[in-house]
Amino acid sequence: MPVLVNKPLPSSHELPCSDDTPVDNEDQNLLPNLLLMLLVELWSARQDWYFGADMAIYHTTGASPKVPVVPDGFLSVGVERRKGGKSRRSYVMWEENEIPPVFVLEMVSHTPGEEYDKKMEIYARLGVLYYLVYNPEFWQRDRHQPFEMYRLEGGEYRLQIGEPYWMPEAGLGIGRFQAEVGGISREILTWYGEGGKRYPDASERAERERERAERERQEKERLAAFLRSQGFDPDQLPE
């Protein structure tokens, strides 16, 4: 239940954009931003979504509306792409028609951050439908799997099976993929379609287009060589 307050709730301009807690590994910055950049490409024509990375979510379900929860990444649908035409400093639930994120990502780091208990309770109260805990390095320490997707059912999170995992309410699937990022091969999280087909990023699409153009060029050269072998000038063929 929302806490009772005796004065108006603060605006986003009055609230910090994060909790100033630094991340303790580069993946916590990189992987959510890779998801964001791919979504910018996939949903470029849509203006009804927002993806935040390391951004504070302010809400009224805790001890104070001034104390946020800060996931590594989150996706909301049915909200403005740019709030009032401007960039958000934070995600303030009472300024977003109380629309919670449909998906939240937490990445486990060197120092355990209560991803499997306290934060899970917070996101359940908020009504976050899908909660992903990504733990590729410390899953044995924490006695969990590296990729655990939870779905909110009856107010509680239930562990799901299957990867990539399809989220119909978001219109996206998410899963792991071994990619080359900045010349380094590494595991990332990325978006998938309903049939489990991975969405390529812009660089992959450009490479595929180069390969297609090269195949067409080679085919034209083979055809021209064949025509010459038959005594025809490929540049002087009738229209």
MIKOL-651248 format. One record per residue (C-alpha): residue number from 1; x, y, z. Coordinates in steps of 0.05 Angstrom, whole numbers, plus 5000, padded with zeros to 4 digits. Layout:
N
k/px/py/pz
NUM/X/Y/Z
...
***
This chain:
239
k/px/py/pz
1/5000/5000/5000
2/5025/5071/4986
3/5052/5108/5046
4/5013/5168/5072
5/5048/5234/5064
6/5029/5301/5094
7/5054/5345/5038
8/5056/5342/4962
9/5102/5292/4931
10/5167/5320/4904
11/5176/5330/4829
12/5229/5296/4787
13/5268/5362/4787
14/5275/5358/4862
15/5299/5285/4865
16/5369/5256/4850
17/5374/5217/4786
18/5408/5158/4822
19/5430/5136/4891
20/5503/5153/4877
21/5523/5080/4889
22/5577/5064/4837
23/5575/5000/4797
24/5632/4952/4812
25/5642/4923/4743
26/5638/4948/4671
27/5583/4900/4651
28/5533/4936/4696
29/5541/4997/4650
30/5554/4963/4584
31/5500/4909/4580
32/5439/4951/4597
33/5463/5004/4548
34/5470/4952/4493
35/5398/4933/4505
36/5378/5006/4502
37/5415/5020/4437
38/5385/4959/4402
39/5316/4979/4426
40/5326/5049/4398
41/5337/5017/4330
42/5280/4966/4336
43/5228/5015/4362
44/5251/5079/4328
45/5180/5092/4302
46/5148/5083/4371
47/5140/5138/4423
48/5106/5097/4477
49/5164/5066/4514
50/5223/5082/4558
51/5285/5043/4577
52/5327/5067/4636
53/5397/5045/4654
54/5423/5055/4725
55/5366/5104/4737
56/5328/5116/4801
57/5255/5094/4805
58/5216/5134/4856
59/5153/5104/4885
60/5106/5109/4944
61/5106/5036/4965
62/5166/5042/5012
63/5185/5080/5075
64/5194/5146/5038
65/5178/5170/4967
66/5248/5202/4967
67/5283/5135/4973
68/5288/5103/4904
69/5304/5034/4878
70/5357/5035/4824
71/5357/4974/4777
72/5412/4963/4727
73/5360/4969/4672
74/5285/4973/4664
75/5233/4978/4608
76/5166/5013/4613
77/5113/5013/4558
78/5053/5059/4552
79/5093/5120/4574
80/5124/5178/4536
81/5189/5164/4501
82/5213/5232/4523
83/5176/5262/4582
84/5146/5327/4559
85/5195/5326/4501
86/5255/5325/4547
87/5302/5272/4576
88/5283/5242/4643
89/5329/5252/4703
90/5294/5195/4739
91/5231/5153/4734
92/5180/5181/4782
93/5119/5135/4788
94/5070/5190/4807
95/5091/5229/4745
96/5082/5167/4700
97/5009/5153/4716
98/5034/5101/4765
99/5056/5057/4707
100/5110/5010/4733
101/5164/4980/4689
102/5142/4917/4654
103/5213/4890/4658
104/5270/4901/4706
105/5342/4876/4701
106/5388/4867/4760
107/5459/4843/4750
108/5495/4810/4809
109/5563/4840/4824
110/5622/4825/4868
111/5584/4851/4928
112/5516/4818/4935
113/5461/4870/4928
114/5399/4835/4954
115/5376/4818/4883
116/5343/4753/4907
117/5305/4780/4966
118/5298/4854/4984
119/5297/4881/4913
120/5252/4825/4892
121/5202/4847/4945
122/5206/4920/4922
123/5193/4903/4849
124/5135/4858/4869
125/5103/4915/4907
126/5114/4961/4848
127/5079/4911/4802
128/5138/4897/4757
129/5114/4838/4715
130/5182/4809/4694
131/5244/4810/4737
132/5310/4783/4709
133/5370/4768/4753
134/5433/4760/4711
135/5489/4728/4750
136/5542/4699/4702
137/5601/4700/4751
138/5574/4689/4820
139/5515/4642/4810
140/5549/4584/4845
141/5566/4629/4904
142/5494/4651/4908
143/5465/4581/4893
144/5426/4606/4834
145/5429/4599/4758
146/5465/4651/4715
147/5400/4672/4681
148/5337/4672/4723
149/5273/4703/4697
150/5216/4714/4746
151/5143/4730/4730
152/5096/4764/4779
153/5037/4718/4794
154/4989/4732/4850
155/5035/4784/4879
156/5095/4737/4882
157/5151/4721/4834
158/5153/4653/4802
159/5216/4627/4769
160/5205/4615/4695
161/5238/4566/4647
162/5263/4574/4576
163/5313/4620/4543
164/5307/4665/4507
165/5246/4682/4547
166/5187/4714/4512
167/5150/4771/4548
168/5084/4781/4510
169/5064/4843/4549
170/5129/4876/4527
171/5129/4847/4457
172/5201/4825/4467
173/5242/4765/4486
174/5309/4767/4522
175/5366/4719/4527
176/5441/4711/4527
177/5486/4713/4465
178/5560/4707/4452
179/5576/4771/4413
180/5636/4811/4392
181/5635/4879/4425
182/5691/4927/4411
183/5733/4872/4383
184/5724/4828/4444
185/5682/4764/4446
186/5636/4765/4506
187/5569/4743/4532
188/5515/4796/4528
189/5440/4802/4539
190/5400/4818/4477
191/5329/4821/4450
192/5294/4765/4412
193/5229/4759/4372
194/5170/4716/4391
195/5196/4657/4352
196/5263/4659/4388
197/5300/4693/4331
198/5352/4743/4355
199/5348/4815/4331
200/5414/4835/4298
201/5444/4903/4314
202/5461/4957/4264
203/5532/4933/4252
204/5508/4862/4239
205/5456/4886/4190
206/5507/4929/4154
207/5554/4869/4149
208/5498/4826/4121
209/5483/4879/4069
210/5557/4882/4049
211/5558/4807/4041
212/5494/4808/4000
213/5522/4862/3954
214/5587/4823/3946
215/5548/4760/3927
216/5510/4799/3875
217/5574/4828/3847
218/5606/4760/3842
219/5544/4731/3808
220/5545/4786/3756
221/5619/4773/3742
222/5606/4699/3733
223/5548/4714/3685
224/5591/4763/3646
225/5647/4712/3641
226/5599/4659/3615
227/5570/4706/3563
228/5640/4722/3538
229/5657/4648/3533
230/5596/4641/3487
231/5619/4698/3443
232/5573/4751/3471
233/5593/4820/3497
234/5557/4828/3563
235/5559/4904/3553
236/5525/4900/3486
237/5465/4856/3501
238/5398/4876/3470
239/5348/4910/3516
***
